[in-house]
Structure formats: C-alpha cells, structure tokens
Amino acid sequence: MVLQSRAVPRYTSYPTTPHFSETITSKTYESWLAALGSTVEASIYLHIPYCSSLCWFCGCYTKVIRQASLIKSYLATLANEISSVSQKLNRPVSVNHIHFGGGSPNLLKSEDWETLMAHLKSKFHIVENASIAVELDPRNITKEYVSALSRIGVNRVSIGVQDLNQRVQIAINRIQSIEQVTRVVKWLKGNHIQNINIDLMYGLPHQTVKLVLDTVDKVVSLDPQRVTLFGYAHVPWMRHHQRMIPEETLPDIVEREKQAIVAAERLVREGFIKIGLDHFAKPDDNLSIALTEKRLRRNFQGYTDDISPILFGFGASAISQLPFGYAQNLSSIRQYTDVVHRGRLPITKGHALTSDDRIRADIIENLMCYLTADLNSDNQLIMEAQNKLKNLIDNSMCRLNEGRIEVPESSRHLVRLVAAAFDDYLEGGKGRHTSAF
C-alpha cells in the first residue's frame, strides 16, 4: 500500500536544523566547550564548501570555485578556527573519527592534505587507527592523489555515483562513467583503502526501477564495503540550482517508493545488511557489527559506529554537537572568514537541549537505527503515538504494544514518518522538508 507522502525531516539530529535559533551564540558555544569534562573523546567533521562544477541534485552548502587561491585562503581560515576551538577547550582531547565532507574535498591538493592533517594533530590527539574518511568525486581523481590520501592516513572513502544512466546524468549535470568509478576503486584498493562506500540515489529525474537496478548491479560488481541509497531531496526553495531540474521529470510517489524498495531488495540479495533507512553494509563491516552489538548511532554524516558524545564541526555551515546542544557555523564563506579572522568562533545559531528533547531524540534515533523504541511507559508519548500514528497502525505499517513502538521490515522505508510522530517541533510548521520516501 502506498500512502500519501508527507514532508518530514531526515532526522540526522533532533531537533532538526530548521528549529535552531540565534539565541545560541559564540559565547554559548565557548561556555559549552569550557564545561566539558577533563578527559574528552570526540569526533571531527571538516566542511570544504567548494566544487569544480555544480550538480543540480545537490542539497549541500557549496559553491563553484575557479581560483586555487580561494582554497588556500579558506584552509588558512579553517586552521584558525581549529586553533581557536582547541584553545577554548584547554584540555586534552582524543579524536577517533575524522570526516571530510563538502562540496568536493578532493579539490584540495596533496600538500593541502598534509598541512591540514599536521595542524589537526598539533591541536588534538588523533588516536591510533582512527577512522579518517573523505568524500570523493571520481571524475577528477588521479592515482597519485589516491596515494597521497593513503599517506596521510585516510582509511575510508565515500564515492559519489548517484546514477550511471547518461540521460539521468545529463538531467542532474553530473556526467561520469562506470570506467571512471572502477579506476578510482582499483586505485583505492591498491593503496590499502578497502573501506569504500558508494553513494547512490533514487527519485532522480527520468529514473525508473530498471535504471536504478542497473546502477545497483554495476556498483555491486565493484565490491564496495558499503552502499548508501538516498532518496533525492527536491528542495528548490532552499537550493535554487535545483530549479534546473523540471519537476515533471521527477518520478511520482508510487514510482519513487518502488525504486526504494526494489533497490534495497537487490542489495540484500547481493549479501548486504540493511542498516537503518538507507545504508547497506557487508556482514563484516563496522556498521553491521555495530547494528548487531546495539552500538549503531545516527549523526549529521548518517549512520555510524562512532559513539563519541562530542562532534566538533569546522568550516562554513558545519554543525557541532556537544552534550549540551548544537551549534552551527555561519554558512556564508565571507562572513565565516571575517568572524574567524577577528578571533571569534563563527557560530550563527543552534539549540540547547532540554530534558524532553533528550527523551525524544533517543526515541527517534532508536527508530531510525533499529526500527523500534521503548516509550518507557510515558503516557503522554504513548497517547501521541496512538493519535499521530493511527493511520499507519490501522494499516499494519507500525505497531504499538505495551509501550513499545515497532516498524515492521516491510515498512522500513516509512520509518521517518513514524519518527516524526515524536517530533515536538514539527507541528509548528517551521522549515520545509522532503518526501518521507
């Protein structure tokens, strides 16, 4: 049965970013940093907001760059921000996960990577065998570049593919061949970077079930450790370049749901384990092990085995997560640079977590990770679930039994709808979101 789709968040945080407010300032964030315990274990995310060309499907904060000097300038600002945060901490911090996102981090030159990693190591204790992940665009990678990444300790790579059909690629302004992707995978494995994830999308313009399956089959033949299968988020009111995609070329709700279900079934048949909503991993992958051991988490980078309670976000638009709440950097590169160079932390908004937020965040994260959550006999939450989920419950798309909410496997792709029932901010109507599947 296909339901009328609702627009709901992806729940990589709770509350979600549309509900952040400007009451959280750099002073707030500084006080949070100062209040951290004497021994801190954390993760780091670094945002590189530049691309060599703009993909029309992209929902990330990025801009096209032509001058290499701008990259150098941005990296200098990034280094200053890293130094400022480490000074505010004034205590030893161990880092076990580092993630470079964008944009296209591979716009950095080999020497840029070496300088940036050296700076990070001078300000934080990077633990031995830390996970160091980089998002890569396979269209402009060389064998020598892959070798440079290996030398600085990169051990996990996510390759953006999305779809391999030329008509779809033209419609999203991202032309790349399976041969390009194959070469990059070969170079990565030749440099002992075996932890390879490939990003795919459904719901793109002109996509059909057949085309999605064809891309899945080609990607599986490359033997990645993980595959992510995201639903295209059409948000032209937020990302104006998406207006280049005519809405009449997008699959309708029925077709979109079929693409999600059939592609997931194919990946499972090929030996991948379903991880939450949209990740798939080999049985021996860290995500699969974390799922089995109940250590799976969800953060701004998606599903992870990272259990660190602290995430430091560096760069324009990056979000930090501390036990006290969320703090987001300025998105404007010019404003971000100006504030950092004046010696201030570039915080523009955020959210201080309440006790109710923490309870709801735990429920939502458990649903997103395990398809089930204990409502802890909280009568208010149980009543909310009964009222808001009545349609799904009546259609056997979720169950509420003795204070436990469960999403059956057949409704996994609808888990965001179930999670939304516990979002106390969503009904206020602030922020616009994307289709639930």
N, C-alpha and C positions, 0 to 999 in steps of 0.2 A: 504493500500500500504506500503510495506517495502522498505525503502531507503537503499542505501549502507551506512553503518555506518561510521562516521568519529570519529577520536580520538580527544576528546575535554575535557577540564577541568571540574571539578565538581562545580567550582565557589563558594567555601566557602570563597573566598576573591577575590578582584581584585585590582591590578594584582595578578596572582596566584604565588605560591611559586617558580616555575622554573625560574621566572623572577626577583626574589630577587637578590640583588648584594652585594658584600663585601664592597661597599662604605658606607654602614650603619654599624657603629661600636658601641662599648660600649659607646664611647664618644658621639656619635649621640643620642643614647637612653637616656643617662644621661641628655643631653640638652633638650630632649623632656619631660622627667619627670619634670625637673625644670620649664618648661614653662607652665605646667598645671595650671588651674585656682585655686583660693584659696579654693574652695569647690569642691571636686572631688567625683563623684559617679562612681563606677567601678564594674567589674566582675573579677573573678579569675579562671584560669584553672591551674591545677597541674597535671603534667605528671609522671606516675610511669612506667618506661620502662622495666619492668620485667614480665616474665611469668614462670609458673612451667613446661610448655611444649609449643612447638611452633605449632600453627595452620598454615597449609600450605597456606590457603587463605589470611592470614593476610597481610595488607598493612601498618600497623602501625610501628613506630620505637620501637622495643622491643628486648629483648634477654632472653634466658632461664637462670634461676638462681638456684643454688643448696644451697648456703651458706646464712643462715639468716643474717650473719654479714654484707653482702653486702647491704642488705636492710637498716640496721641501719646506715651504713656509708652514703648511698645515702640520707636518710632522714635528716641526720645532714647537708649535703651539701644543700639540699633543704631549710632547715630552715635558713641557712646562706644567701642564695640568697634572700629569703623573707625579711630578716632583711636589706640587702643592698638596695633593691628597696625602702623599706619604709623610709630608711634614706635619700635617694636621693630625695624623694618626699617632706619630711619635711613639711607636711601639712596634715590636717585631710582627711581621705579617707573613704567613706562609701561603703560597699560591699553588693550587693543584690543578686548576683548569684555566687556560687562556684561549680566547676565541677572537679571531679577526674577521669582522664582517663588513658589509658595505651596502651599496657600492661594489667596487671591484678591488679588493685588497691586492690583487696581482698587478695593479698599476705601480706598486712600489718596486723600486729596483733592488737588486741583490744587496747592495751596500746599505740601502734604507732598512732592510730587514735586520741586518747585522747591528746597525746603530740602535734601532728601536729595541731589539731584544737585550742588547747590552745595557741600555738605560733601565729597562724593566728589572733586570737582575741586580742593578745597583740600588734599586729602591725597595724591592721586595725579595723575599726568599722563595725562589721557584723550586719546588720540591723535585727530587729525582723522579724521573718517569712521569712528570706532569703531562696532562693531555694538552697539546698545543695544536689547535685546529684553525684552518684557514679556508675561507670560501673562495673558489676559483672559477674564473670564466675560461673555458677550454679553448676559446678562439684565439687567444694571444699569449700562449704559454710555450716556452721552449724547453728542451731537455736540460740545458744548462741552468735555467731558472728553477726547475724542479730540484736539481742537485743543491742549489743554494738554500732552498727551503729545508731540505733534509739536514744540511749542515747546522742550521740554527735550532734544530730540534723539533720541527713540525712533524707530527706523527698521526695527524688526522686531517683529511681533506674532504670538503663537500664541493661537488662539481655541479654547476647549474646546467641542466639539459632542457627541462620543461617538455619539449616535444620534438620529434625528429622528422615530422612531415613538413615538406617545403612550403605548402600553402599556409599551414598554421604559422610557420616561422616568419613568412613574409608579413602576415597579419599582425604579428607581435614585434616585428622589427628585430628579430634575433635569428640570423642565419648561421647555422653551424651543422657540420656533417657528422655522421657516426664515425667516420675515419678520424676526424679531429679529436673526438672524445676518446676513441680507442687508443690513439697515440699517447694522450696525456695519462690515461690509466696505466699503460705499459711503462711509461717513464716513472710514474709514482711507485709502482711495484718494484721496478728496477732499482729504486733508491730506498727500498725497505720501508716505504709508506704504504702499509697494507690496509689501514683503516680508511676505506674510501666509501663515501656516501654519494649517491646521485639523486639530485632533486628533479622530480617530475611534477607536472600539473595536469589537472583535468578541468573542464569547463572553459577552455580557451576558445577563441574564435575558430569556427569551422571544424572543431574536433568532433569525432564520432567515437563510439565504442571501439570500432575496428581500428581506428588510428591510434587511440590510446593503447590498446593491446599490442599493436605493432611496435610502438615505442618501448613498452614494458619488456617485450621479448628481446629486443635488441640490447637494452640496458642489462638485463639479467645475464645475457651471454658474456658480459664483461666481468662477471663475478665480483660485484661490489659487496662489501660487508653490510651496507645499509641502503635502503631506498626510501625516500620521502615522497609522498603523493599528496600534494597540496591542492585544494580547490582554488581556482583563480578568484581573487577578490577584486571585483569590479567596483572601484570607488572613485569615479571621475570627479566627484565633488572635493576629494582630498588630494588626488594625484591627477592634475589636469592633463598630463600627457596621455592618460588612458582614454581621453576623448578621441584619440586617433583610432580607437577600436570601435567600429559601429556596433551598437547593441544588438542589432538584428542578426549579426554574425555569431552571437554567443549561443551556446546550447541552452535549451529551455530547462526548467526544473526537472522534468521527467528524464530527459537525456543526461543531464548532469549527474543525477543520482545513479543512473545505470552505469555511467563511466566510473564513478567512485567504487561501486560495489563490484563490478566485473574486474576492474584492475586489481583491487585488493584480493579477490579470489585467485587471480592468476599468480600474484606474488606468493601467496600462501602455498599454492600448488607447487611452486618452484622452490619451496623449502624455507621461506622467510617466516619469521614470527611476527604477528601483529603487535605493534607497540602503540597503545593508546589510539588516538584518532587517525593519524596519518603517517606514522613511521613503521618501517618494516626492517627487521634485522635477522642476520643469520643466528642460529641457535647458540653459537659460541661467542657472539658479540656481547660487549659490556651491557648494552641496553637490554638484551634478552635475559642476561644473568640478573640484572637489577630488577627486572619485572618479576622473575621467579623469587628473588630474595626480598621483595617488597621494599626496594630502595629506589624505585623509579620516581623521578621528580619532573616537574614542568616549569620552565622559566622562559625568558624572552627569546632564547635560542631554540625553543621547542622542548622535546623530551630529552632527558639527560640522566646519567647516573651520578651527577655531581650533587653531593649532599651538603655542600658548604652553605651556611646560612647567610653569607655575605657575597654580593656581586658588585664589584666596582666597575662602573661603566665610564669609559673615557672616549672623548671625541664629541663632535657636534651631534645632538639629538640622543646620545647614549643615555641609558637609564641605569641607575644604581639601585640595588635592593639591599637594605640593611634590616636587622630585626625590628627596627622602629618604623620603617616605612620605605617609600620610594622617592627618589629624587632624579629629575630628568634635566639634562643639559639643554642649553639653547640650541635650536635647530639651525638658525641662520649661521653660516660659517663666519661671516663678517662679524656678527655680534659675539659669537663664541670666541673668536680670536681676540677681539677687543677686550672682553672681560678677563680672559686668562692673562693677557699681557699686562693688565692693570693689577695683577696679583690676587684676583678673586676667583672663587670657584664658580663655574658658569651655570649655576642652577637657575632654571626658569619656573619650574613647577614640580609638584609631587603630591604625596599623600602620606599622612601619619596614620598608621594602622590602629584601629580601635579593637577592643576585645571581641566585638561582634564580627568585625572584618576578619579576624584570625579564624574564628569558627567557620565562617562561610568560605574563606579561602581554602581551608583544609578539606571541606566537603567537595568543593569544586575541583580541587587538584586530584582528590581521590577518584572522583568520577572520570576526569579526563585521563587518568593513568590506568585505573583498574576497573572502570565501568560500574563501580559500586561505592557506597559511602554509608557510614553509620551516622544517623542523626542524633545519636546519644540521648534518646528519649526526650528530646526537646519538643514539647508540644507545639510551640509556635512554628518551628521548622517543619514538623510533620503536617500541620494544618496547611502551611504554604505549599508543600509538595502535593497534598491531596487536591488543593484548589487549582494550582497552576499547571499541574501535570495530568489533570483529569482526562483530557483527550488522548494523550499518549498511553495512560494506564488502561483506559477503556479499549484501546486498540492493541493492547499487549506489547506496546513498544517500550514500556518500562514497568517495573514492579515496585510496590511499596509494601513491605512486610515486616511487621514488628520493629518499626523504626529504622529499617534499612532500605535504602533506595538502590535498585539494581537496573542496569540496562542490558537486555539480552544481546547476544552476539549479533543477531540479525538486525539490530538497531544501532550497532556501534557508530555508524556514520551520523546518527542523530544525537550523539552524546552532548553536543554543545547546547541543544535545545533543553535537555534535562538539566545541565549545569546552570542554564540561565534562570531556572526556577528559583535558584538560591542567591541570585544577584540582586541585592537590595538597592542598587543604584540604577539598574536598567530601566525600571518603570518611569523614572524621571524624564526619560526621553533625551538626555544629553548625549550627543555623539551619535553618529550613524555607522552602522556595521554592515557586514556582508551576509550572504546566504548561509544558512546553517549547514548546508552540504553542497 
